[in-house]
């Protein structure tokens, strides 16, 4: 099955985040194109951001590389150095272990889309830069904690 028909790939909405962070992801959806093609070593997702939507909380990955290319509209990349507008064809790379937290915001009144390609590590830790929150993923399960590793019980 080398050819993937995106119109036949289920649209993923929602978030694995607990509240109040899950509600902040309204207007974001994705197509898991790599999964649809049977890829197991890396993920390929086409993310759609409605006007005003966020891609995620600003974060960085301990074990996974991430590469992004804008395919439609304008996305604002927010990172430690500040915001950068990215248009069609613009790319960004986030090496595993780099603590420069990032996310994308659609600040326009039109749909924006970007392709994300990233490692599928057996275990991963994502740390969120602007809130005391992180997720550990392993064994098919996500565990949410504060930065110090204690169980997450809501924003501090």
C-alpha positions as semicolon CSV with decimal commas, in nm:
position;residue;x (nm);y (nm);z (nm)
1;X;0,000;0,000;0,000
2;X;0,253;0,268;-0,100
3;X;-0,010;0,529;-0,201
4;X;-0,208;0,680;0,087
5;X;-0,540;0,852;0,018
6;X;-0,563;1,124;0,287
7;X;-0,940;1,141;0,239
8;X;-0,960;0,784;0,378
9;X;-0,741;0,851;0,684
10;X;-0,940;0,911;1,005
11;X;-0,918;1,265;1,142
12;X;-0,779;1,269;1,496
13;X;-0,910;1,544;1,721
14;X;-0,879;1,607;2,091
15;X;-0,574;1,568;2,308
16;X;-0,420;1,325;2,553
17;X;-0,365;1,620;2,788
18;X;-0,568;1,635;3,109
19;X;-0,781;1,944;3,171
20;X;-0,742;2,235;3,162
21;X;-0,485;2,177;2,887
22;X;-0,701;1,949;2,670
23;X;-0,956;2,227;2,610
24;X;-0,679;2,457;2,491
25;X;-0,626;2,230;2,187
26;X;-0,967;2,305;2,035
27;X;-0,934;2,369;1,661
28;X;-0,640;2,133;1,612
29;X;-0,674;1,808;1,418
30;X;-0,439;1,569;1,244
31;X;-0,414;1,287;0,994
32;X;-0,181;1,006;1,105
33;X;-0,039;0,944;0,758
34;X;0,255;0,732;0,872
35;X;0,026;0,501;1,068
36;X;-0,205;0,474;0,767
37;X;0,094;0,360;0,559
38;X;0,208;0,107;0,819
39;X;0,525;0,294;0,922
40;X;0,667;0,188;1,258
41;X;1,001;0,370;1,295
42;X;0,880;0,728;1,261
43;X;0,554;0,920;1,261
44;X;0,421;1,140;0,981
45;X;0,124;1,361;1,067
46;X;-0,053;1,634;0,875
47;X;-0,174;1,883;1,136
48;X;-0,454;2,131;1,068
49;X;-0,494;2,444;1,279
50;X;-0,817;2,642;1,259
51;X;-0,782;3,019;1,308
52;X;-0,662;3,085;1,663
53;X;-0,570;2,721;1,735
54;X;-0,255;2,593;1,906
55;X;-0,068;2,279;1,795
56;X;0,019;2,185;2,153
57;X;0,152;2,337;2,471
58;X;0,505;2,463;2,418
59;X;0,725;2,156;2,470
60;X;1,051;1,972;2,398
61;X;1,127;1,601;2,353
62;X;1,393;1,408;2,541
63;X;1,425;1,114;2,297
64;X;1,250;1,211;1,975
65;X;1,363;1,426;1,684
66;X;1,089;1,635;1,522
67;X;1,078;1,800;1,179
68;X;0,801;2,036;1,061
69;X;0,716;2,182;0,718
70;X;0,431;2,427;0,662
71;X;0,211;2,308;0,375
72;X;-0,072;2,564;0,383
73;X;-0,126;2,909;0,531
74;X;0,089;3,077;0,793
75;X;0,189;2,932;1,128
76;X;0,364;3,119;1,406
77;X;0,638;2,911;1,565
78;X;0,684;3,010;1,929
79;X;1,016;2,911;2,084
80;X;1,249;3,042;2,355
81;X;1,389;3,310;2,120
82;X;1,038;3,438;2,048
83;X;0,780;3,402;1,770
84;X;0,867;3,343;1,403
85;X;0,612;3,343;1,119
86;X;0,643;3,044;0,887
87;X;0,478;3,017;0,544
88;X;0,435;2,740;0,288
89;X;0,762;2,552;0,239
90;X;0,926;2,684;0,556
91;X;1,077;2,413;0,776
92;X;1,194;2,376;1,135
93;X;1,383;2,098;1,310
94;X;1,384;2,012;1,679
95;X;1,658;1,764;1,778
96;X;1,593;1,525;2,066
97;X;1,715;1,664;2,397
98;X;1,718;2,029;2,291
99;X;1,538;2,215;2,571
100;X;1,408;2,494;2,342
101;X;1,033;2,445;2,387
102;X;0,819;2,502;2,079
103;X;0,465;2,502;1,947
104;X;0,268;2,652;1,659
105;X;-0,021;2,899;1,664
106;X;-0,246;2,996;1,377
107;X;-0,283;3,371;1,427
108;X;-0,458;3,421;1,091
109;X;-0,821;3,398;0,982
110;X;-0,750;3,106;0,743
111;X;-0,670;2,736;0,792
112;X;-0,302;2,650;0,839
113;X;-0,145;2,306;0,792
114;X;0,195;2,157;0,858
115;X;0,356;1,818;0,816
116;X;0,533;1,671;1,120
117;X;0,785;1,390;1,091
118;X;0,924;1,249;1,412
119;X;1,092;0,957;1,580
120;X;0,876;0,689;1,744
121;X;1,090;0,618;2,051
122;X;0,995;0,322;2,272
123;X;0,992;0,561;2,567
124;X;0,963;0,937;2,561
125;X;0,948;1,232;2,797
126;X;0,799;1,560;2,678
127;X;0,851;1,859;2,906
128;X;0,625;2,162;2,875
129;X;0,813;2,490;2,895
130;X;0,550;2,733;3,019
131;X;0,363;2,520;3,274
132;X;0,487;2,280;3,544
133;X;0,388;1,972;3,346
134;X;0,542;1,678;3,161
135;X;0,438;1,345;3,013
136;X;0,623;1,015;3,018
137;X;0,519;0,772;2,746
138;X;0,610;0,407;2,750
139;X;0,446;0,068;2,724
140;X;0,146;0,217;2,547
141;X;0,064;0,446;2,839
142;X;0,101;0,816;2,916
143;X;0,182;0,929;3,271
144;X;0,147;1,299;3,354
145;X;0,365;1,455;3,623
146;X;0,500;1,788;3,740
147;X;0,858;1,875;3,639
148;X;0,987;1,712;3,960
149;X;0,821;1,379;3,871
150;X;0,539;1,389;4,126
151;X;0,194;1,290;3,989
152;X;0,003;1,568;3,812
153;X;-0,307;1,678;4,005
154;X;-0,390;2,001;3,819
155;X;-0,210;2,327;3,748
156;X;0,001;2,466;4,031
